[in-house]
Every structure is written in C-alpha cells, then in structure tokens.
Amino acid sequence: QARLVESGGGLVQPGGSLRLSCEYSDFSSHYYVIGWFRQAPGKEREGVGCISSNGNTYYSDRLKGRFTLTRDDVKKTLLLEMNSLKPEDTALYYCAADTVGRTWPTPRGDFYDYDFWGQGTQVTVAS
C-alpha cells in the first residue's frame, strides 16, 4: 500500500521561500502520478503541481513560475520549492498519489483523481 509522509511546513514571511518534502513508498504500478495539493480554510482542495512516473508535469497556472517540483526516484522523494510566498499561499499542503493511472501519462490537478494522501503539512505566510 502506498505511503506518503510530508515534511517542511512552517511559518514564513511574505516574499520568503520554503521547501516541502514528500517521502513515498514504492507503488505497485509503474504508471503513477504524484503531486502536491493544498487546502485553505473554507476553500476547495486545489492542485499545486504533479508529476507522472514518465516525467510529465502539471502546474497550476496561478502558481507556475513560483512553485517547482523535483522528484528523486532513488530517494523516493518529491520536493516542492515555493518562492515569493504570499499570505494567500497559507494552507494545509498535502502530498497525493494516483496509483491506478487515472491521470497517467498526463497529470491533472483534480483532487478526486488521487487515491492516496498524506497527512498534510501546514504552511503559514505572515509577517
């Protein structure tokens, strides 16, 4: 069974940077997609960025250019580099995986396509 463990959240000032990490276990399928989602209070969960096992990526249009994904298949880690952070980036950030190929090979940021989720890590952007 897939396992996802997030780390790296915290409090950061506006304009600052933060790196989130997701450690994942081996998936039973080679056709998977893994990515980051976020959910702010009172808002729907939204896709931040996702990457497929063959390297295709999806980024939210609103976040493209500030957020970057990096996947290390040897260490089984997915990193999310977040730059120029804004107060509206404050949310609970989740790592998620589509292990049955719903979005493979072209990742999408629709949360209902992802079947495994981590516990989340809080990111707060404030002065």
DSSP file with accessible surface (Angstrom, degrees, kcal/mol):
  #  RESIDUE AA STRUCTURE BP1 BP2  ACC     N-H-->O    O-->H-N    N-H-->O    O-->H-N    TCO  KAPPA ALPHA  PHI   PSI    X-CA   Y-CA   Z-CA
    1    1 A Q              0   0  204      0, 0.0    25,-0.1     0, 0.0    24,-0.0   0.000 360.0 360.0 360.0 139.3    0.0    0.0    0.0
    2    2 A A        -     0   0   15     23,-0.1     2,-0.4    22,-0.1   115,-0.1  -0.256 360.0-164.3 -64.1 147.8    1.3    3.5   -0.9
    3    3 A R        -     0   0  162    113,-0.1    22,-1.8    22,-0.1     2,-0.4  -0.995   6.2-173.7-137.9 132.0    2.6    5.6    1.9
    4    4 A L  E     -A   24   0A  14     -2,-0.4     2,-0.5   113,-0.3   115,-0.4  -0.993   1.6-176.0-129.8 128.6    3.2    9.3    1.8
    5    5 A V  E     -A   23   0A  55     18,-2.2    18,-2.7    -2,-0.4     2,-0.2  -0.970  10.2-158.6-130.8 117.4    4.8   11.4    4.5
    6    6 A E  E     +A   22   0A  22     -2,-0.5     2,-0.3    16,-0.2    16,-0.2  -0.610  16.8 163.1 -93.4 153.8    5.1   15.2    4.2
    7    7 A S  E     +A   21   0A  57     14,-2.1    14,-2.9    -2,-0.2   114,-0.1  -0.966  39.6  67.7-155.8 165.2    7.5   17.5    6.0
    8    8 A G        +     0   0   37     -2,-0.3    11,-0.3     1,-0.3    14,-0.1   0.372  59.2 135.0 106.7  -4.3    8.9   21.0    5.8
    9    9 A G        +     0   0   29     12,-0.1     2,-0.3    84,-0.1    -1,-0.3  -0.172  21.8 116.6 -70.8 171.5    5.9   23.2    6.5
   10   10 A G  E     -e  123   0B  31    112,-1.0   114,-2.7   111,-0.1     2,-0.4  -0.985  62.2 -44.9 162.5-165.9    6.1   26.2    8.9
   11   11 A L  E     +e  124   0B 130     -2,-0.3     2,-0.3   112,-0.2   114,-0.2  -0.828  52.7 170.4 -99.4 131.3    5.8   29.9    9.3
   12   12 A V  E     -e  125   0B  20    112,-2.7   114,-2.0    -2,-0.4     3,-0.1  -0.985  31.8-113.7-140.4 148.3    7.5   32.1    6.7
   13   13 A Q    >   -     0   0  136     -2,-0.3     3,-2.3   112,-0.2    72,-0.2  -0.457  48.4 -83.3 -77.9 153.2    7.3   35.9    5.9
   14   14 A P  T 3  S+     0   0   53      0, 0.0    72,-0.2     0, 0.0    -1,-0.1  -0.301 119.9  26.8 -53.7 137.5    5.8   37.2    2.7
   15   15 A G  T 3  S+     0   0   55     70,-3.4    69,-0.6     1,-0.3    71,-0.1   0.262 101.0 117.1  89.4  -9.5    8.3   37.1   -0.1
   16   16 A G    <   -     0   0   22     -3,-2.3    69,-2.4    69,-0.2     2,-0.3  -0.101  58.2-121.7 -83.6-176.9   10.2   34.2    1.5
   17   17 A S        -     0   0   67     66,-0.2     2,-0.3    67,-0.2    66,-0.2  -0.892  21.5-177.8-127.7 157.3   10.8   30.7    0.4
   18   18 A L  E     - B   0  82A  36     64,-2.2    64,-3.1    -2,-0.3     2,-0.5  -0.987  15.0-146.0-152.9 147.3   10.0   27.2    1.7
   19   19 A R  E     - B   0  81A 142     -2,-0.3     2,-0.3   -11,-0.3    62,-0.2  -0.977  12.1-162.7-120.5 125.1   10.7   23.7    0.6
   20   20 A L  E     - B   0  80A   0     60,-2.6    60,-2.6    -2,-0.5     2,-0.4  -0.803   6.4-157.0-101.9 147.7    8.3   20.8    1.3
   21   21 A S  E     -AB   7  79A  22    -14,-2.9   -14,-2.1    -2,-0.3     2,-0.5  -0.968   8.2-167.4-127.2 140.2    9.3   17.2    1.1
   22   22 A a  E     -AB   6  78A   0     56,-1.9    56,-2.5    -2,-0.4     2,-0.5  -0.978   7.2-159.8-126.6 116.1    7.2   14.1    0.5
   23   23 A E  E     -AB   5  77A 109    -18,-2.7   -18,-2.2    -2,-0.5     2,-0.3  -0.843  18.2-171.4 -92.7 129.3    8.7   10.7    1.1
   24   24 A Y  E     -A    4   0A  11     52,-2.4   -20,-0.2    -2,-0.5     2,-0.1  -0.904  17.1-131.1-126.2 151.1    6.8    8.0   -0.7
   25   25 A S        -     0   0   38    -22,-1.8   -22,-0.1    -2,-0.3     2,-0.1  -0.415  48.7 -70.9 -88.2 171.3    6.9    4.2   -0.7
   26   26 A D        -     0   0  113     -2,-0.1     2,-0.3   -24,-0.1    -1,-0.2  -0.372  48.4-137.3 -63.0 136.3    7.1    2.0   -3.8
   27   27 A F        -     0   0   26      2,-0.2    -1,-0.1     1,-0.1     5,-0.1  -0.722  10.7-130.4 -93.1 149.5    3.9    2.0   -5.8
   28   28 A S  S    S+     0   0  125     -2,-0.3     2,-0.3     3,-0.0    -1,-0.1   0.774  91.4  58.1 -71.0 -24.5    2.6   -1.3   -7.1
   29   29 A S        -     0   0   33     70,-0.2    -2,-0.2     1,-0.1     3,-0.1  -0.794  69.2-147.1-107.4 149.5    2.2    0.2  -10.6
   30   30 A H  S    S+     0   0  156     -2,-0.3     2,-1.0     1,-0.2    -1,-0.1   0.569  90.6  75.6 -82.4 -10.5    4.8    1.8  -12.8
   31   31 A Y  S    S+     0   0  131     68,-0.2     2,-0.3    22,-0.1    70,-0.2  -0.694  70.9 130.5-105.5  79.5    2.1    4.1  -14.2
   32   32 A Y        -     0   0   20     -2,-1.0    21,-2.4    68,-0.1     2,-0.4  -0.855  43.8-148.6-129.1 163.7    1.6    6.6  -11.3
   33   33 A V  E     -GF  52  98B   0     65,-1.9    65,-3.2    -2,-0.3     2,-0.4  -0.996  14.2-172.2-130.8 138.5    1.3   10.3  -10.7
   34   34 A I  E     +GF  51  97B   0     17,-2.7    17,-3.1    -2,-0.4     2,-0.3  -0.969  19.3 136.8-131.3 144.9    2.4   12.0   -7.6
   35   35 A G  E     -GF  50  96B   0     61,-2.7    61,-2.6    -2,-0.4     2,-0.4  -0.950  43.6 -85.7-167.3-174.6    1.9   15.6   -6.6
   36   36 A W  E     +GF  49  95B   0     13,-3.0    12,-2.9    -2,-0.3    13,-1.5  -0.931  30.8 177.3-116.1 138.8    1.1   18.4   -4.2
   37   37 A F  E     -GF  47  94B   0     57,-2.8    57,-2.8    -2,-0.4     2,-0.3  -0.855  10.0-156.7-128.0 165.3   -2.3   19.8   -3.3
   38   38 A R  E     -GF  46  93B   7      8,-2.4     8,-2.9    -2,-0.3     2,-0.4  -0.990   6.4-164.4-145.1 154.6   -3.4   22.5   -0.8
   39   39 A Q  E     - F   0  92B  64     53,-2.0    53,-2.4    -2,-0.3     6,-0.1  -0.951   5.0-163.3-143.2 119.1   -6.5   23.5    1.0
   40   40 A A    >   -     0   0   21     -2,-0.4     3,-2.3     4,-0.3    51,-0.1  -0.646  46.9 -76.4 -92.8 156.3   -7.1   26.8    2.8
   41   41 A P  T 3  S+     0   0  124      0, 0.0    -1,-0.1     0, 0.0     3,-0.1  -0.265 118.3   7.1 -55.3 129.2   -9.9   27.1    5.4
   42   42 A G  T 3  S+     0   0   93      1,-0.2     2,-0.3    -3,-0.1    -3,-0.0   0.499 112.2 102.5  79.0   3.8  -13.2   27.4    3.7
   43   43 A K  S <  S-     0   0  142     -3,-2.3    -1,-0.2     1,-0.0     2,-0.1  -0.814  75.6-101.6-120.1 160.4  -11.8   26.6    0.2
   44   44 A E        -     0   0  150     -2,-0.3    -4,-0.3     1,-0.1     2,-0.2  -0.438  45.7 -96.0 -75.7 151.6  -11.8   23.6   -2.0
   45   45 A R        -     0   0   54     -6,-0.1     2,-0.3    -2,-0.1    66,-0.3  -0.485  49.1-164.6 -66.8 133.0   -8.6   21.5   -2.3
   46   46 A E  E     -G   38   0B  53     -8,-2.9    -8,-2.4    -2,-0.2     2,-0.3  -0.913  20.9-109.8-126.1 149.7   -6.6   22.6   -5.3
   47   47 A G  E     +G   37   0B   4     62,-0.7   -10,-0.2    -2,-0.3    62,-0.1  -0.561  27.5 178.3 -75.8 135.7   -3.8   21.1   -7.3
   48   48 A V  E     -     0   0B   0    -12,-2.9    12,-2.4     1,-0.3     2,-0.3   0.819  65.0 -33.5 -99.1 -54.7   -0.4   22.8   -7.0
   49   49 A G  E     -GH  36  59B   0    -13,-1.5   -13,-3.0    10,-0.2    -1,-0.3  -0.933  55.9-169.8-169.7 146.4    1.7   20.6   -9.2
   50   50 A C  E     -GH  35  58B   0      8,-2.3     8,-2.5    -2,-0.3     2,-0.4  -0.967   5.1-158.9-142.3 155.2    2.0   16.9  -10.1
   51   51 A I  E     -GH  34  57B  19    -17,-3.1   -17,-2.7    -2,-0.3     6,-0.2  -1.000  13.4-137.5-139.7 138.2    4.5   14.7  -12.0
   52   52 A S  E >   -G   33   0B   0      4,-2.8     3,-2.2    -2,-0.4   -19,-0.2  -0.454  32.2-104.9 -89.4 167.5    4.0   11.4  -13.7
   53   53 A S  T 3  S+     0   0   27    -21,-2.4   -20,-0.1     1,-0.3    -1,-0.1   0.711 123.0  52.6 -65.6 -18.4    6.3    8.4  -13.5
   54   54 A N  T 3  S-     0   0   80    -22,-0.2    -1,-0.3    51,-0.1   -21,-0.1   0.270 125.3-100.4-101.3  11.3    7.5    9.2  -17.0
   55   55 A G  S <  S+     0   0   36     -3,-2.2     2,-0.2     1,-0.3    -2,-0.1   0.426  71.9 142.2  94.7  -1.2    8.3   12.8  -16.1
   56   56 A N        -     0   0   69     49,-0.2    -4,-2.8    -5,-0.0     2,-0.3  -0.501  34.6-154.2 -73.0 146.6    5.3   14.8  -17.4
   57   57 A T  E     -H   51   0B  73     -6,-0.2     2,-0.4    -2,-0.2    -6,-0.2  -0.857  18.7-162.5-125.9 156.4    4.2   17.6  -15.2
   58   58 A Y  E     -H   50   0B  69     -8,-2.5    -8,-2.3    -2,-0.3     2,-0.4  -0.994  12.7-178.5-129.4 136.8    1.2   19.7  -14.3
   59   59 A Y  E     -H   49   0B  44     -2,-0.4   -10,-0.2   -10,-0.2     2,-0.2  -0.997  35.4-107.3-131.7 141.8    1.4   23.1  -12.6
   60   60 A S    >>  -     0   0    9    -12,-2.4     4,-1.7    -2,-0.4     3,-1.0  -0.458  27.6-132.6 -59.6 133.0   -1.5   25.3  -11.5
   61   61 A D  T 34 S+     0   0  136      1,-0.3    -1,-0.2     2,-0.2   -13,-0.0   0.849 106.3  55.2 -58.6 -33.2   -1.5   28.3  -13.9
   62   62 A R  T 34 S+     0   0  158      1,-0.2    -1,-0.3     3,-0.0    -2,-0.1   0.746 116.3  35.4 -72.8 -22.2   -1.8   30.6  -10.9
   63   63 A L  T X> S+     0   0    1     -3,-1.0     3,-2.1   -15,-0.2     4,-1.7   0.554  83.8 122.0-109.5 -10.5    1.3   29.2   -9.2
   64   64 A K  B 3< S+c   67   0A 124     -4,-1.7     4,-0.1     1,-0.3   -15,-0.0  -0.277  76.1  27.1 -57.9 134.0    3.5   28.4  -12.2
   65   65 A G  T 34 S+     0   0   74      2,-0.6    -1,-0.3     1,-0.0     3,-0.1   0.047 120.4  55.4 100.7 -25.3    6.8   30.3  -12.0
   66   66 A R  T <4 S+     0   0   36     -3,-2.1    17,-2.0     1,-0.2     2,-0.4   0.709 103.4  53.3-106.2 -30.1    6.8   30.5   -8.2
   67   67 A F  E  <  -cD  64  82A   2     -4,-1.7    -2,-0.6    15,-0.2     2,-0.4  -0.908  64.1-174.0-113.6 139.2    6.5   26.8   -7.4
   68   68 A T  E     - D   0  81A  64     13,-2.2    13,-2.9    -2,-0.4     2,-0.3  -0.996  12.9-145.4-136.6 134.8    8.7   24.0   -8.7
   69   69 A L  E     - D   0  80A  15     -2,-0.4     2,-0.4    11,-0.2    11,-0.2  -0.765  13.8-177.5 -96.0 144.1    8.6   20.2   -8.4
   70   70 A T  E     - D   0  79A  71      9,-2.0     9,-3.4    -2,-0.3     2,-0.5  -0.980   7.1-163.2-139.0 126.2   11.6   17.9   -8.1
   71   71 A R  E     - D   0  78A  52     -2,-0.4     2,-0.6     7,-0.2     7,-0.2  -0.930   6.2-166.8-112.8 133.8   11.3   14.2   -8.0
   72   72 A D  E  >> - D   0  77A  58      5,-3.1     5,-2.1    -2,-0.5     4,-1.0  -0.931   1.6-173.5-116.8 105.8   14.1   11.9   -6.8
   73   73 A D  T  45S+     0   0   64     -2,-0.6    -1,-0.1     3,-0.2     5,-0.0   0.744  84.0  54.5 -73.4 -22.4   13.3    8.3   -7.7
   74   74 A V  T  45S+     0   0  134      1,-0.2    -1,-0.2     3,-0.1    -2,-0.0   0.938 118.5  32.9 -74.4 -46.9   16.3    6.9   -5.9
   75   75 A K  T  45S-     0   0  153      2,-0.1    -2,-0.2   -52,-0.0    -1,-0.2   0.535 105.0-129.8 -84.4  -7.5   15.4    8.6   -2.6
   76   76 A K  T  <5 +     0   0   64     -4,-1.0   -52,-2.4     1,-0.2     2,-0.4   0.964  60.7 139.1  55.1  54.1   11.7    8.3   -3.3
   77   77 A T  E   < -BD  23  72A  20     -5,-2.1    -5,-3.1   -54,-0.2     2,-0.5  -0.992  42.8-161.2-133.2 138.1   11.2   11.9   -2.5
   78   78 A L  E     -BD  22  71A   0    -56,-2.5   -56,-1.9    -2,-0.4     2,-0.3  -0.985  17.1-162.0-117.6 120.3    9.1   14.6   -4.1
   79   79 A L  E     -BD  21  70A  37     -9,-3.4    -9,-2.0    -2,-0.5     2,-0.5  -0.783  10.0-159.6-102.7 147.0   10.1   18.2   -3.3
   80   80 A L  E     -BD  20  69A   0    -60,-2.6   -60,-2.6    -2,-0.3     2,-0.6  -0.961   8.1-161.3-124.4 109.7    8.1   21.4   -3.7
   81   81 A E  E     -BD  19  68A  45    -13,-2.9   -13,-2.2    -2,-0.5     2,-0.5  -0.828   9.3-167.8 -89.7 122.9   10.1   24.5   -3.8
   82   82 A M  E     +BD  18  67A   0    -64,-3.1   -64,-2.2    -2,-0.6     2,-0.3  -0.958   8.4 178.4-118.5 123.2    8.0   27.6   -3.1
   83   83 A N        +     0   0   62    -17,-2.0   -66,-0.2    -2,-0.5   -67,-0.2  -0.796  58.3  20.7-121.1 162.5    9.3   31.1   -3.7
   84   84 A S  S    S-     0   0   69    -69,-0.6    -1,-0.2    -2,-0.3   -68,-0.2   0.904  84.3-159.1  48.4  49.3    7.9   34.6   -3.4
   85   85 A L        -     0   0    2    -69,-2.4   -70,-3.4    -3,-0.2   -69,-0.2  -0.260   9.2-160.3 -66.3 145.8    5.4   33.3   -1.0
   86   86 A K    >   -     0   0   90    -72,-0.2     3,-2.6    -3,-0.1     4,-0.3  -0.857  33.1-108.6-121.6 157.6    2.2   35.4   -0.4
   87   87 A P  G >  S+     0   0   68      0, 0.0     3,-1.9     0, 0.0    38,-0.4   0.857 118.0  63.5 -55.4 -32.0   -0.3   35.3    2.5
   88   88 A E  G 3  S+     0   0  120      1,-0.3   -48,-0.0   -48,-0.0    -3,-0.0   0.565  88.6  69.9 -72.8  -4.9   -2.8   33.7    0.2
   89   89 A D  G <  S+     0   0    1     -3,-2.6    -1,-0.3    36,-0.1     2,-0.2   0.512  70.6 119.4 -83.6  -6.2   -0.4   30.7   -0.1
   90   90 A T    <   +     0   0   38     -3,-1.9     2,-0.3    -4,-0.3    34,-0.2  -0.439  41.6 111.8 -62.1 124.9   -1.3   29.9    3.5
   91   91 A A  E    S- I   0 123B   2     32,-2.0    32,-2.7    -2,-0.2     2,-0.6  -0.973  74.0 -81.4-175.6 171.1   -2.9   26.4    3.5
   92   92 A L  E     -FI  39 122B  47    -53,-2.4   -53,-2.0    -2,-0.3     2,-0.5  -0.862  48.4-148.0 -90.8 121.7   -2.5   22.8    4.5
   93   93 A Y  E     -FI  38 121B   0     28,-2.8    28,-2.4    -2,-0.6     2,-0.4  -0.845  14.2-166.4-100.2 129.1   -0.3   21.2    1.9
   94   94 A Y  E     -F   37   0B  34    -57,-2.8   -57,-2.8    -2,-0.5     2,-0.4  -0.897  16.5-143.1-115.7 143.8   -0.9   17.6    1.0
   95   95 A a  E     +F   36   0B   0     -2,-0.4    23,-2.6   -59,-0.2     2,-0.3  -0.847  31.3 177.6 -96.6 138.0    1.1   15.1   -1.0
   96   96 A A  E     -FJ  35 117B   0    -61,-2.6   -61,-2.7    -2,-0.4     2,-0.4  -0.975  16.8-153.6-143.0 156.9   -1.0   12.7   -3.0
   97   97 A A  E     -FJ  34 116B   0     19,-2.5    19,-2.0    -2,-0.3    18,-1.2  -0.993  13.5-151.4-136.4 138.1   -0.6    9.9   -5.5
   98   98 A D  E     +F   33   0B   0    -65,-3.2   -65,-1.9    -2,-0.4     3,-0.3  -0.936  24.9 171.4 -99.5 104.3   -2.7    8.4   -8.3
   99   99 A T        +     0   0   13     -2,-0.7   -68,-0.2   -67,-0.2   -70,-0.2   0.418  67.7  58.4 -98.8  -0.1   -1.5    4.8   -8.2
  100  100 A V  S    S-     0   0   88    -67,-0.1    -1,-0.2   -72,-0.0   -68,-0.1   0.310 110.0-108.7-113.7   7.5   -4.1    3.4  -10.7
  101  101 A G        +     0   0   25     -3,-0.3     3,-0.2   -70,-0.2   -69,-0.1   0.693  68.1 142.2  81.7  18.9   -3.2    5.6  -13.7
  102  102 A R  S    S+     0   0  124     11,-0.3    12,-0.1     1,-0.2   -70,-0.1   0.869  87.1  23.9 -59.5 -37.3   -6.3    7.8  -13.8
  103  103 A T  S    S+     0   0    1     10,-0.2     3,-0.3    -5,-0.1    -1,-0.2   0.386  98.4 151.5-111.2   3.4   -4.2   10.8  -14.8
  104  104 A W        +     0   0   80      1,-0.3   -71,-0.1   -73,-0.2   -73,-0.1  -0.597  62.7  10.1 -79.5 141.6   -1.2    8.9  -16.3
  105  105 A P  S    S+     0   0   49      0, 0.0    -1,-0.3     0, 0.0   -49,-0.2  -0.978 132.6  44.2 -93.3   4.3    0.6    9.9  -18.6
  106  106 A T  S    S-     0   0   95     -3,-0.3   -55,-0.1   -55,-0.1   -48,-0.1  -0.861  84.7-140.4-112.4  99.4   -0.7   13.5  -18.5
  107  107 A P        -     0   0    8      0, 0.0     2,-0.3     0, 0.0   -57,-0.1  -0.167  17.2-166.7 -59.8 147.1   -1.1   14.7  -14.9
  108  108 A R        -     0   0  100      2,-0.1   -50,-0.1   -50,-0.1   -59,-0.1  -0.922  25.4-130.2-128.6 160.6   -4.1   16.8  -13.8
  109  109 A G        +     0   0   10     -2,-0.3   -62,-0.7   -62,-0.1     2,-0.7   0.048  62.7 125.5-101.3  27.8   -4.7   18.7  -10.7
  110  110 A D    >   -     0   0   60      1,-0.2     3,-2.1   -64,-0.1     4,-0.2  -0.774  52.2-150.3 -89.7 118.1   -8.1   17.4   -9.9
  111  111 A F  G >  S+     0   0   67     -2,-0.7     3,-1.8   -66,-0.3    -1,-0.2   0.790  89.8  66.4 -62.7 -28.2   -8.0   16.0   -6.3
  112  112 A Y  G 3  S+     0   0  153      1,-0.3    -1,-0.3    -3,-0.0    -3,-0.0   0.611  91.1  65.3 -72.3  -8.4  -10.6   13.3   -6.9
  113  113 A D  G <  S+     0   0   18     -3,-2.1     2,-0.5    -5,-0.1   -11,-0.3   0.556  87.2  84.7 -84.0  -8.0   -8.3   11.5   -9.3
  114  114 A Y    <   -     0   0    9     -3,-1.8   -16,-0.3    -4,-0.2   -80,-0.0  -0.837  52.9-175.1-106.7 130.8   -5.8   10.8   -6.5
  115  115 A D        +     0   0   52    -18,-1.2     2,-0.4    -2,-0.5   -17,-0.2   0.587  65.8  54.3-104.2 -12.0   -6.3    7.7   -4.3
  116  116 A F  E     -J   97   0B  50    -19,-2.0   -19,-2.5  -113,-0.0     2,-0.3  -0.992  62.8-177.4-127.1 138.5   -3.6    8.0   -1.6
  117  117 A W  E     -J   96   0B  72     -2,-0.4  -113,-0.3   -21,-0.2   -21,-0.2  -0.961  19.0-135.7-134.1 145.0   -3.0   11.0    0.6
  118  118 A G        -     0   0    8    -23,-2.6  -113,-0.2    -2,-0.3     3,-0.1  -0.249  37.9-101.2 -82.6-178.0   -0.5   12.1    3.2
  119  119 A Q        -     0   0  171   -115,-0.4  -114,-0.1     1,-0.1   -25,-0.1   0.675  62.5-119.8 -81.1 -19.0   -1.5   13.8    6.5
  120  120 A G        -     0   0   20    -25,-0.1     2,-0.4   -28,-0.0   -26,-0.2   0.044  13.3-123.1  97.1 152.6   -0.6   17.2    5.3
  121  121 A T  E     - I   0  93B  22    -28,-2.4   -28,-2.8  -114,-0.1     2,-0.3  -0.999  25.8-121.6-135.5 133.2    1.9   19.9    6.5
  122  122 A Q  E     - I   0  92B  86     -2,-0.4  -112,-1.0   -30,-0.2     2,-0.5  -0.574  22.2-170.0 -81.7 133.0    0.8   23.4    7.4
  123  123 A V  E     -eI  10  91B   0    -32,-2.7   -32,-2.0    -2,-0.3     2,-0.5  -0.990   5.1-175.6-118.9 124.8    2.3   26.4    5.6
  124  124 A T  E     -e   11   0B  48   -114,-2.7  -112,-2.7    -2,-0.5     2,-0.6  -0.988   8.7-165.6-124.2 124.1    1.6   29.8    7.0
  125  125 A V  E     +e   12   0B   3     -2,-0.5     2,-0.3   -38,-0.4  -112,-0.2  -0.936  35.3 129.3-111.0 110.6    2.8   33.0    5.3
  126  126 A A              0   0   40   -114,-2.0    -2,-0.1    -2,-0.6   -40,-0.0  -0.990 360.0 360.0-158.8 155.1    2.5   36.0    7.6
  127  127 A S              0   0  139     -2,-0.3  -114,-0.0  -114,-0.2  -115,-0.0  -0.473 360.0 360.0 -76.6 360.0    4.6   38.9    8.9
